[in-house]
Amino acid sequence: MGYKILGYAVWNGGKFYMKQRYGTASGAKRLAALGIVGAAVVALAVKGAHRDASS
């Protein structure tokens, strides 16, 4: 239960930060930043899955 609340807080904090940092006017910058963050999340998920499979 604690991780669910923590994840919710991090997710909404990240959304708030992105809105404050990039706003709604600069769509290309915001999209690029979201793409980089998304790629990092996918890379971490793949690395975690690989680590679990090799154990």
Biopython code that builds the backbone (N, CA, C, O; Angstrom):
import numpy as np
from Bio.PDB.StructureBuilder import StructureBuilder

atoms = [
    (1, "MET", "N", (0.825, -1.198, 0.000)),
    (1, "MET", "CA", (0.000, 0.000, 0.000)),
    (1, "MET", "C", (0.866, 1.258, 0.000)),
    (1, "MET", "O", (0.533, 2.247, -0.653)),
    (2, "GLY", "N", (1.976, 1.217, 0.733)),
    (2, "GLY", "CA", (2.846, 2.389, 0.811)),
    (2, "GLY", "C", (3.476, 2.735, -0.528)),
    (2, "GLY", "O", (3.629, 3.910, -0.861)),
    (3, "TYR", "N", (3.849, 1.691, -1.312)),
    (3, "TYR", "CA", (4.458, 1.941, -2.611)),
    (3, "TYR", "C", (3.455, 2.524, -3.594)),
    (3, "TYR", "O", (3.825, 3.291, -4.483)),
    (4, "LYS", "N", (2.206, 2.166, -3.437)),
    (4, "LYS", "CA", (1.170, 2.716, -4.309)),
    (4, "LYS", "C", (1.025, 4.219, -4.068)),
    (4, "LYS", "O", (0.923, 4.997, -5.016)),
    (5, "ILE", "N", (1.016, 4.614, -2.818)),
    (5, "ILE", "CA", (0.904, 6.037, -2.478)),
    (5, "ILE", "C", (2.150, 6.780, -2.939)),
    (5, "ILE", "O", (2.053, 7.883, -3.477)),
    (6, "LEU", "N", (3.322, 6.182, -2.730)),
    (6, "LEU", "CA", (4.564, 6.802, -3.165)),
    (6, "LEU", "C", (4.591, 6.973, -4.683)),
    (6, "LEU", "O", (4.980, 8.027, -5.185)),
    (7, "GLY", "N", (4.177, 5.939, -5.410)),
    (7, "GLY", "CA", (4.129, 6.027, -6.857)),
    (7, "GLY", "C", (3.166, 7.101, -7.336)),
    (7, "GLY", "O", (3.458, 7.821, -8.290)),
    (8, "TYR", "N", (2.029, 7.209, -6.680)),
    (8, "TYR", "CA", (1.040, 8.230, -7.020)),
    (8, "TYR", "C", (1.631, 9.627, -6.804)),
    (8, "TYR", "O", (1.462, 10.515, -7.640)),
    (9, "ALA", "N", (2.317, 9.812, -5.687)),
    (9, "ALA", "CA", (2.904, 11.117, -5.381)),
    (9, "ALA", "C", (4.000, 11.468, -6.390)),
    (9, "ALA", "O", (4.077, 12.609, -6.847)),
    (10, "VAL", "N", (4.837, 10.508, -6.734)),
    (10, "VAL", "CA", (5.908, 10.757, -7.698)),
    (10, "VAL", "C", (5.330, 11.062, -9.074)),
    (10, "VAL", "O", (5.789, 11.984, -9.748)),
    (11, "TRP", "N", (4.325, 10.295, -9.496)),
    (11, "TRP", "CA", (3.710, 10.509, -10.808)),
    (11, "TRP", "C", (3.098, 11.896, -10.902)),
    (11, "TRP", "O", (3.343, 12.619, -11.867)),
    (12, "ASN", "N", (2.302, 12.274, -9.905)),
    (12, "ASN", "CA", (1.655, 13.586, -9.943)),
    (12, "ASN", "C", (2.658, 14.717, -9.748)),
    (12, "ASN", "O", (2.493, 15.797, -10.316)),
    (13, "GLY", "N", (3.685, 14.479, -8.955)),
    (13, "GLY", "CA", (4.750, 15.482, -8.817)),
    (13, "GLY", "C", (5.474, 15.697, -10.133)),
    (13, "GLY", "O", (5.804, 16.828, -10.489)),
    (14, "GLY", "N", (5.721, 14.614, -10.856)),
    (14, "GLY", "CA", (6.370, 14.720, -12.160)),
    (14, "GLY", "C", (5.517, 15.469, -13.168)),
    (14, "GLY", "O", (6.025, 16.286, -13.937)),
    (15, "LYS", "N", (4.226, 15.191, -13.163)),
    (15, "LYS", "CA", (3.323, 15.912, -14.065)),
    (15, "LYS", "C", (3.308, 17.404, -13.725)),
    (15, "LYS", "O", (3.337, 18.247, -14.622)),
    (16, "PHE", "N", (3.263, 17.724, -12.440)),
    (16, "PHE", "CA", (3.272, 19.120, -12.010)),
    (16, "PHE", "C", (4.563, 19.809, -12.453)),
    (16, "PHE", "O", (4.533, 20.933, -12.954)),
    (17, "TYR", "N", (5.707, 19.122, -12.263)),
    (17, "TYR", "CA", (6.998, 19.685, -12.650)),
    (17, "TYR", "C", (7.054, 19.944, -14.152)),
    (17, "TYR", "O", (7.517, 20.999, -14.588)),
    (18, "MET", "N", (6.580, 18.979, -14.944)),
    (18, "MET", "CA", (6.605, 19.149, -16.399)),
    (18, "MET", "C", (5.737, 20.329, -16.833)),
    (18, "MET", "O", (6.116, 21.082, -17.730)),
    (19, "LYS", "N", (4.585, 20.489, -16.205)),
    (19, "LYS", "CA", (3.720, 21.623, -16.549)),
    (19, "LYS", "C", (4.376, 22.947, -16.177)),
    (19, "LYS", "O", (4.290, 23.919, -16.927)),
    (20, "GLN", "N", (5.032, 22.984, -15.019)),
    (20, "GLN", "CA", (5.684, 24.213, -14.587)),
    (20, "GLN", "C", (6.915, 24.516, -15.446)),
    (20, "GLN", "O", (7.168, 25.668, -15.796)),
    (21, "ARG", "N", (7.659, 23.495, -15.774)),
    (21, "ARG", "CA", (8.917, 23.675, -16.503)),
    (21, "ARG", "C", (8.691, 23.995, -17.981)),
    (21, "ARG", "O", (9.319, 24.907, -18.518)),
    (22, "TYR", "N", (7.804, 23.257, -18.638)),
    (22, "TYR", "CA", (7.633, 23.401, -20.078)),
    (22, "TYR", "C", (6.327, 24.046, -20.488)),
    (22, "TYR", "O", (6.205, 24.505, -21.624)),
    (23, "GLY", "N", (5.346, 24.095, -19.602)),
    (23, "GLY", "CA", (4.083, 24.750, -19.910)),
    (23, "GLY", "C", (3.335, 24.066, -21.040)),
    (23, "GLY", "O", (3.675, 22.950, -21.434)),
    (24, "THR", "N", (2.339, 24.723, -21.549)),
    (24, "THR", "CA", (1.538, 24.150, -22.624)),
    (24, "THR", "C", (1.914, 24.731, -23.981)),
    (24, "THR", "O", (1.538, 24.171, -25.011)),
    (25, "ALA", "N", (2.653, 25.847, -24.006)),
    (25, "ALA", "CA", (2.944, 26.523, -25.267)),
    (25, "ALA", "C", (4.024, 25.811, -26.078)),
    (25, "ALA", "O", (3.930, 25.756, -27.304)),
    (26, "SER", "N", (5.040, 25.269, -25.425)),
    (26, "SER", "CA", (6.164, 24.671, -26.150)),
    (26, "SER", "C", (5.972, 23.160, -26.257)),
    (26, "SER", "O", (6.552, 22.398, -25.483)),
    (27, "GLY", "N", (5.172, 22.741, -27.200)),
    (27, "GLY", "CA", (4.835, 21.334, -27.358)),
    (27, "GLY", "C", (6.015, 20.464, -27.733)),
    (27, "GLY", "O", (6.119, 19.338, -27.248)),
    (28, "ALA", "N", (6.917, 20.956, -28.592)),
    (28, "ALA", "CA", (8.038, 20.138, -29.054)),
    (28, "ALA", "C", (9.016, 19.854, -27.917)),
    (28, "ALA", "O", (9.487, 18.726, -27.777)),
    (29, "LYS", "N", (9.323, 20.854, -27.114)),
    (29, "LYS", "CA", (10.236, 20.656, -25.985)),
    (29, "LYS", "C", (9.635, 19.682, -24.970)),
    (29, "LYS", "O", (10.318, 18.797, -24.454)),
    (30, "ARG", "N", (8.370, 19.862, -24.703)),
    (30, "ARG", "CA", (7.694, 19.001, -23.731)),
    (30, "ARG", "C", (7.643, 17.560, -24.235)),
    (30, "ARG", "O", (7.872, 16.622, -23.472)),
    (31, "LEU", "N", (7.347, 17.391, -25.499)),
    (31, "LEU", "CA", (7.290, 16.060, -26.088)),
    (31, "LEU", "C", (8.661, 15.390, -26.060)),
    (31, "LEU", "O", (8.764, 14.195, -25.785)),
    (32, "ALA", "N", (9.703, 16.149, -26.341)),
    (32, "ALA", "CA", (11.060, 15.594, -26.302)),
    (32, "ALA", "C", (11.434, 15.172, -24.882)),
    (32, "ALA", "O", (12.014, 14.105, -24.684)),
    (33, "ALA", "N", (11.107, 15.997, -23.907)),
    (33, "ALA", "CA", (11.419, 15.661, -22.519)),
    (33, "ALA", "C", (10.643, 14.424, -22.075)),
    (33, "ALA", "O", (11.198, 13.559, -21.398)),
    (34, "LEU", "N", (9.383, 14.330, -22.443)),
    (34, "LEU", "CA", (8.589, 13.157, -22.094)),
    (34, "LEU", "C", (9.120, 11.897, -22.786)),
    (34, "LEU", "O", (9.087, 10.811, -22.208)),
    (35, "GLY", "N", (9.602, 12.042, -24.005)),
    (35, "GLY", "CA", (10.183, 10.913, -24.718)),
    (35, "GLY", "C", (11.440, 10.395, -24.038)),
    (35, "GLY", "O", (11.645, 9.186, -23.939)),
    (36, "ILE", "N", (12.274, 11.302, -23.573)),
    (36, "ILE", "CA", (13.507, 10.912, -22.875)),
    (36, "ILE", "C", (13.171, 10.215, -21.570)),
    (36, "ILE", "O", (13.761, 9.185, -21.245)),
    (37, "VAL", "N", (12.231, 10.766, -20.824)),
    (37, "VAL", "CA", (11.830, 10.145, -19.558)),
    (37, "VAL", "C", (11.194, 8.779, -19.823)),
    (37, "VAL", "O", (11.467, 7.818, -19.104)),
    (38, "GLY", "N", (10.363, 8.692, -20.836)),
    (38, "GLY", "CA", (9.743, 7.416, -21.184)),
    (38, "GLY", "C", (10.768, 6.369, -21.574)),
    (38, "GLY", "O", (10.650, 5.209, -21.180)),
    (39, "ALA", "N", (11.770, 6.762, -22.342)),
    (39, "ALA", "CA", (12.828, 5.829, -22.741)),
    (39, "ALA", "C", (13.610, 5.349, -21.522)),
    (39, "ALA", "O", (13.982, 4.179, -21.445)),
    (40, "ALA", "N", (13.858, 6.240, -20.576)),
    (40, "ALA", "CA", (14.573, 5.853, -19.358)),
    (40, "ALA", "C", (13.755, 4.859, -18.540)),
    (40, "ALA", "O", (14.305, 3.898, -18.001)),
    (41, "VAL", "N", (12.459, 5.081, -18.447)),
    (41, "VAL", "CA", (11.591, 4.166, -17.695)),
    (41, "VAL", "C", (11.568, 2.793, -18.351)),
    (41, "VAL", "O", (11.643, 1.774, -17.665)),
    (42, "VAL", "N", (11.465, 2.762, -19.669)),
    (42, "VAL", "CA", (11.465, 1.484, -20.383)),
    (42, "VAL", "C", (12.796, 0.770, -20.202)),
    (42, "VAL", "O", (12.821, -0.442, -19.986)),
    (43, "ALA", "N", (13.897, 1.497, -20.287)),
    (43, "ALA", "CA", (15.215, 0.886, -20.101)),
    (43, "ALA", "C", (15.354, 0.289, -18.701)),
    (43, "ALA", "O", (15.900, -0.803, -18.542)),
    (44, "LEU", "N", (14.867, 0.996, -17.694)),
    (44, "LEU", "CA", (14.930, 0.463, -16.328)),
    (44, "LEU", "C", (14.047, -0.763, -16.165)),
    (44, "LEU", "O", (14.413, -1.700, -15.455)),
    (45, "ALA", "N", (12.896, -0.766, -16.810)),
    (45, "ALA", "CA", (12.000, -1.921, -16.725)),
    (45, "ALA", "C", (12.628, -3.140, -17.392)),
    (45, "ALA", "O", (12.540, -4.250, -16.867)),
    (46, "VAL", "N", (13.258, -2.939, -18.540)),
    (46, "VAL", "CA", (13.913, -4.047, -19.238)),
    (46, "VAL", "C", (15.083, -4.574, -18.418)),
    (46, "VAL", "O", (15.283, -5.784, -18.312)),
    (47, "LYS", "N", (15.848, -3.665, -17.843)),
    (47, "LYS", "CA", (16.979, -4.078, -17.008)),
    (47, "LYS", "C", (16.497, -4.863, -15.792)),
    (47, "LYS", "O", (17.111, -5.863, -15.419)),
    (48, "GLY", "N", (15.411, -4.423, -15.175)),
    (48, "GLY", "CA", (14.847, -5.132, -14.027)),
    (48, "GLY", "C", (14.323, -6.505, -14.408)),
    (48, "GLY", "O", (14.483, -7.464, -13.653)),
    (49, "ALA", "N", (13.699, -6.607, -15.573)),
    (49, "ALA", "CA", (13.188, -7.896, -16.033)),
    (49, "ALA", "C", (14.332, -8.850, -16.349)),
    (49, "ALA", "O", (14.246, -10.047, -16.074)),
    (50, "HIS", "N", (15.398, -8.317, -16.925)),
    (50, "HIS", "CA", (16.562, -9.139, -17.245)),
    (50, "HIS", "C", (17.220, -9.651, -15.957)),
    (50, "HIS", "O", (17.640, -10.806, -15.882)),
    (51, "ARG", "N", (17.303, -8.784, -14.955)),
    (51, "ARG", "CA", (17.910, -9.173, -13.685)),
    (51, "ARG", "C", (17.080, -10.265, -13.011)),
    (51, "ARG", "O", (17.638, -11.213, -12.460)),
    (52, "ASP", "N", (15.755, -10.139, -13.051)),
    (52, "ASP", "CA", (14.880, -11.140, -12.441)),
    (52, "ASP", "C", (14.969, -12.470, -13.175)),
    (52, "ASP", "O", (14.902, -13.530, -12.552)),
    (53, "ALA", "N", (15.118, -12.423, -14.484)),
    (53, "ALA", "CA", (15.176, -13.654, -15.278)),
    (53, "ALA", "C", (16.477, -14.409, -15.053)),
    (53, "ALA", "O", (16.508, -15.635, -15.157)),
    (54, "SER", "N", (17.545, -13.693, -14.749)),
    (54, "SER", "CA", (18.838, -14.357, -14.587)),
    (54, "SER", "C", (19.049, -14.885, -13.174)),
    (54, "SER", "O", (20.033, -15.584, -12.935)),
    (55, "SER", "N", (18.177, -14.583, -12.244)),
    (55, "SER", "CA", (18.335, -15.043, -10.863)),
    (55, "SER", "C", (17.844, -16.463, -10.683)),
    (55, "SER", "O", (17.906, -17.003, -9.579)),
]
sb = StructureBuilder()
sb.init_structure("model")
sb.init_model(0)
sb.init_chain("A")
sb.init_seg("    ")
for serial, (resi, resn, name, xyz) in enumerate(atoms, 1):
    if name == "N":
        sb.init_residue(resn, " ", resi, " ")
    sb.init_atom(name, np.array(xyz, "f"), 0.0, 1.0, " ", f" {name:<3s}", serial, name[0])
structure = sb.get_structure()
